[in-house]
Amino acid sequence: MFDTKNFPGAKQYWHMGKLYDWDTREIHTMSHVVHYGSSVFEGIRAYESSRGPAIFRLQEHIDRFFRSAAAINMKVPYTKEEIIEACRLVMRENRLHSAYIRPNLYYGYGNLGLTPRACPVELSIACWEWGAYLGAESLQTGVHTLLLPWKRFHPSQINASVKLGGLYVQSNIFATEARRMGYDEAVFLNLEDRISEGPGENILIVNGRTVKTNAKEESVLEGITRSTALELAEALGYKAEVGPITVEEFLNADEAFFTGTAAEITPITKVTDSRDRSLGQNDWKVYLIGEGRPGRITMELSRLYAGIVRGRVPEYEHWLTYAYDSVEEARRTLNAKPLGIAKGALTRY
Ligand SMILES: Cc1ncc(COP(=O)(O)O)c(C=O)c1O
């Protein structure tokens, strides 16, 4: 019933303490979240490593998950430790070597008034194989972005630095517009007409030996890859800076890149400025970032990041949580054929 064409490798998901076959539907159409986007979520990646799947900065993702829940007054029905264990469990049960993990907390079926007074808070966690978010080539060749005249939610309107499901209607519309017009990704402004971020990515720029990004006051999500990149930049001897980024600064930067769990570190090589919508698409000015090729510092960070997430850089081992308790268990399980899964709930957690 639910094909997994766009969720490769997905076999089971976790919902409120139980595992369900991917084909099982666990939500009523009159659930609060379906109507009002009353949810919070996380996007986490696990990478193949010599010790089995390594989940990158899981603790930080779960900490942000709780901050997101607090922003919408949701009480999380599990502890952080239980959610961490459930993430490890879904990885094991799906027998995946690498995956994108999606915890989702939402108001379920109860009442449909805007105040979800009778709606239970429910948690589900799924995982599947998700390749490079902006396309297989993007990490090496870079992307062409569309700078939109549209403005991301401002912190004076709502807490836009956490992952509230409803906020993503904006990302959905903006990203769809960029792709419809033939670009790889969108870039949004903030209310002050400075650079905000992408629909699912933070933006960092490089000038000389300084790597810079903007803060949450500039209408950005506090990305975990963003802070990882800043920390790595400092470790490599560059200067890390946080402050507002003007459009001119962005367009004239030596280098620019997106960061995100899904997008990882993706170079931005070209920007089309569509802010003046009185012009036709052919008249929008196209800017090359630097020389229009992925920048040297960007690629240095990207290579280091790729090594760290796969457990190849011992200094950053503390950022990894392994899905299996031991290498032997990982080997035994992942080399074995996937187990047959019965329909319906499997009460193993
Ligand atoms: C709007 C937005 N900005 C930035 C990011 C990058 O955040 P992170 O690096 O924590 O994945 C994401 C993805 O989670 C996002 O949805």
The ligand as an SDF file (V2000), in Angstrom:
LIG
                    3D

 16 16  0  0  0  0  0  0  0  0999 V2000
   15.3120   25.4670    7.9670 C   0  0  0  0  0  0  0  0  0  0  0  0
   16.5490   24.6840    8.2470 C   0  0  0  0  0  0  0  0  0  0  0  0
   17.7120   25.3330    8.3540 N   0  0  0  0  0  0  0  0  0  0  0  0
   18.8590   24.6670    8.6190 C   0  0  0  0  0  0  0  0  0  0  0  0
   18.8830   23.3020    8.7670 C   0  0  0  0  0  0  0  0  0  0  0  0
   20.1710   22.5940    9.0950 C   0  0  0  0  0  0  0  0  0  0  0  0
   20.1490   22.1130   10.4110 O   0  0  0  0  0  0  0  0  0  0  0  0
   20.9800   20.8420   10.8550 P   0  0  0  0  0  0  0  0  0  0  0  0
   22.3740   21.1160   10.4660 O   0  0  0  0  0  0  0  0  0  0  0  0
   20.7820   20.7640   12.3150 O   0  0  0  0  0  0  0  0  0  0  0  0
   20.3990   19.6800   10.1360 O   0  0  0  0  0  0  0  0  0  0  0  0
   17.6940   22.5780    8.6490 C   0  0  0  0  0  0  0  0  0  0  0  0
   17.6830   21.1210    8.7890 C   0  0  0  0  0  0  0  0  0  0  0  0
   17.4480   20.6040    9.8190 O   0  0  0  0  0  0  0  0  0  0  0  0
   16.4960   23.2850    8.4020 C   0  0  0  0  0  0  0  0  0  0  0  0
   15.3430   22.6290    8.2940 O   0  0  0  0  0  0  0  0  0  0  0  0
  1  2  1  0
  2  3  1  0
  2 15  2  0
  3  4  2  0
  4  5  1  0
  5  6  1  0
  5 12  2  0
  6  7  1  0
  7  8  1  0
  8  9  2  0
  8 10  1  0
  8 11  1  0
 12 13  1  0
 12 15  1  0
 13 14  2  0
 15 16  1  0
M  END
$$$$
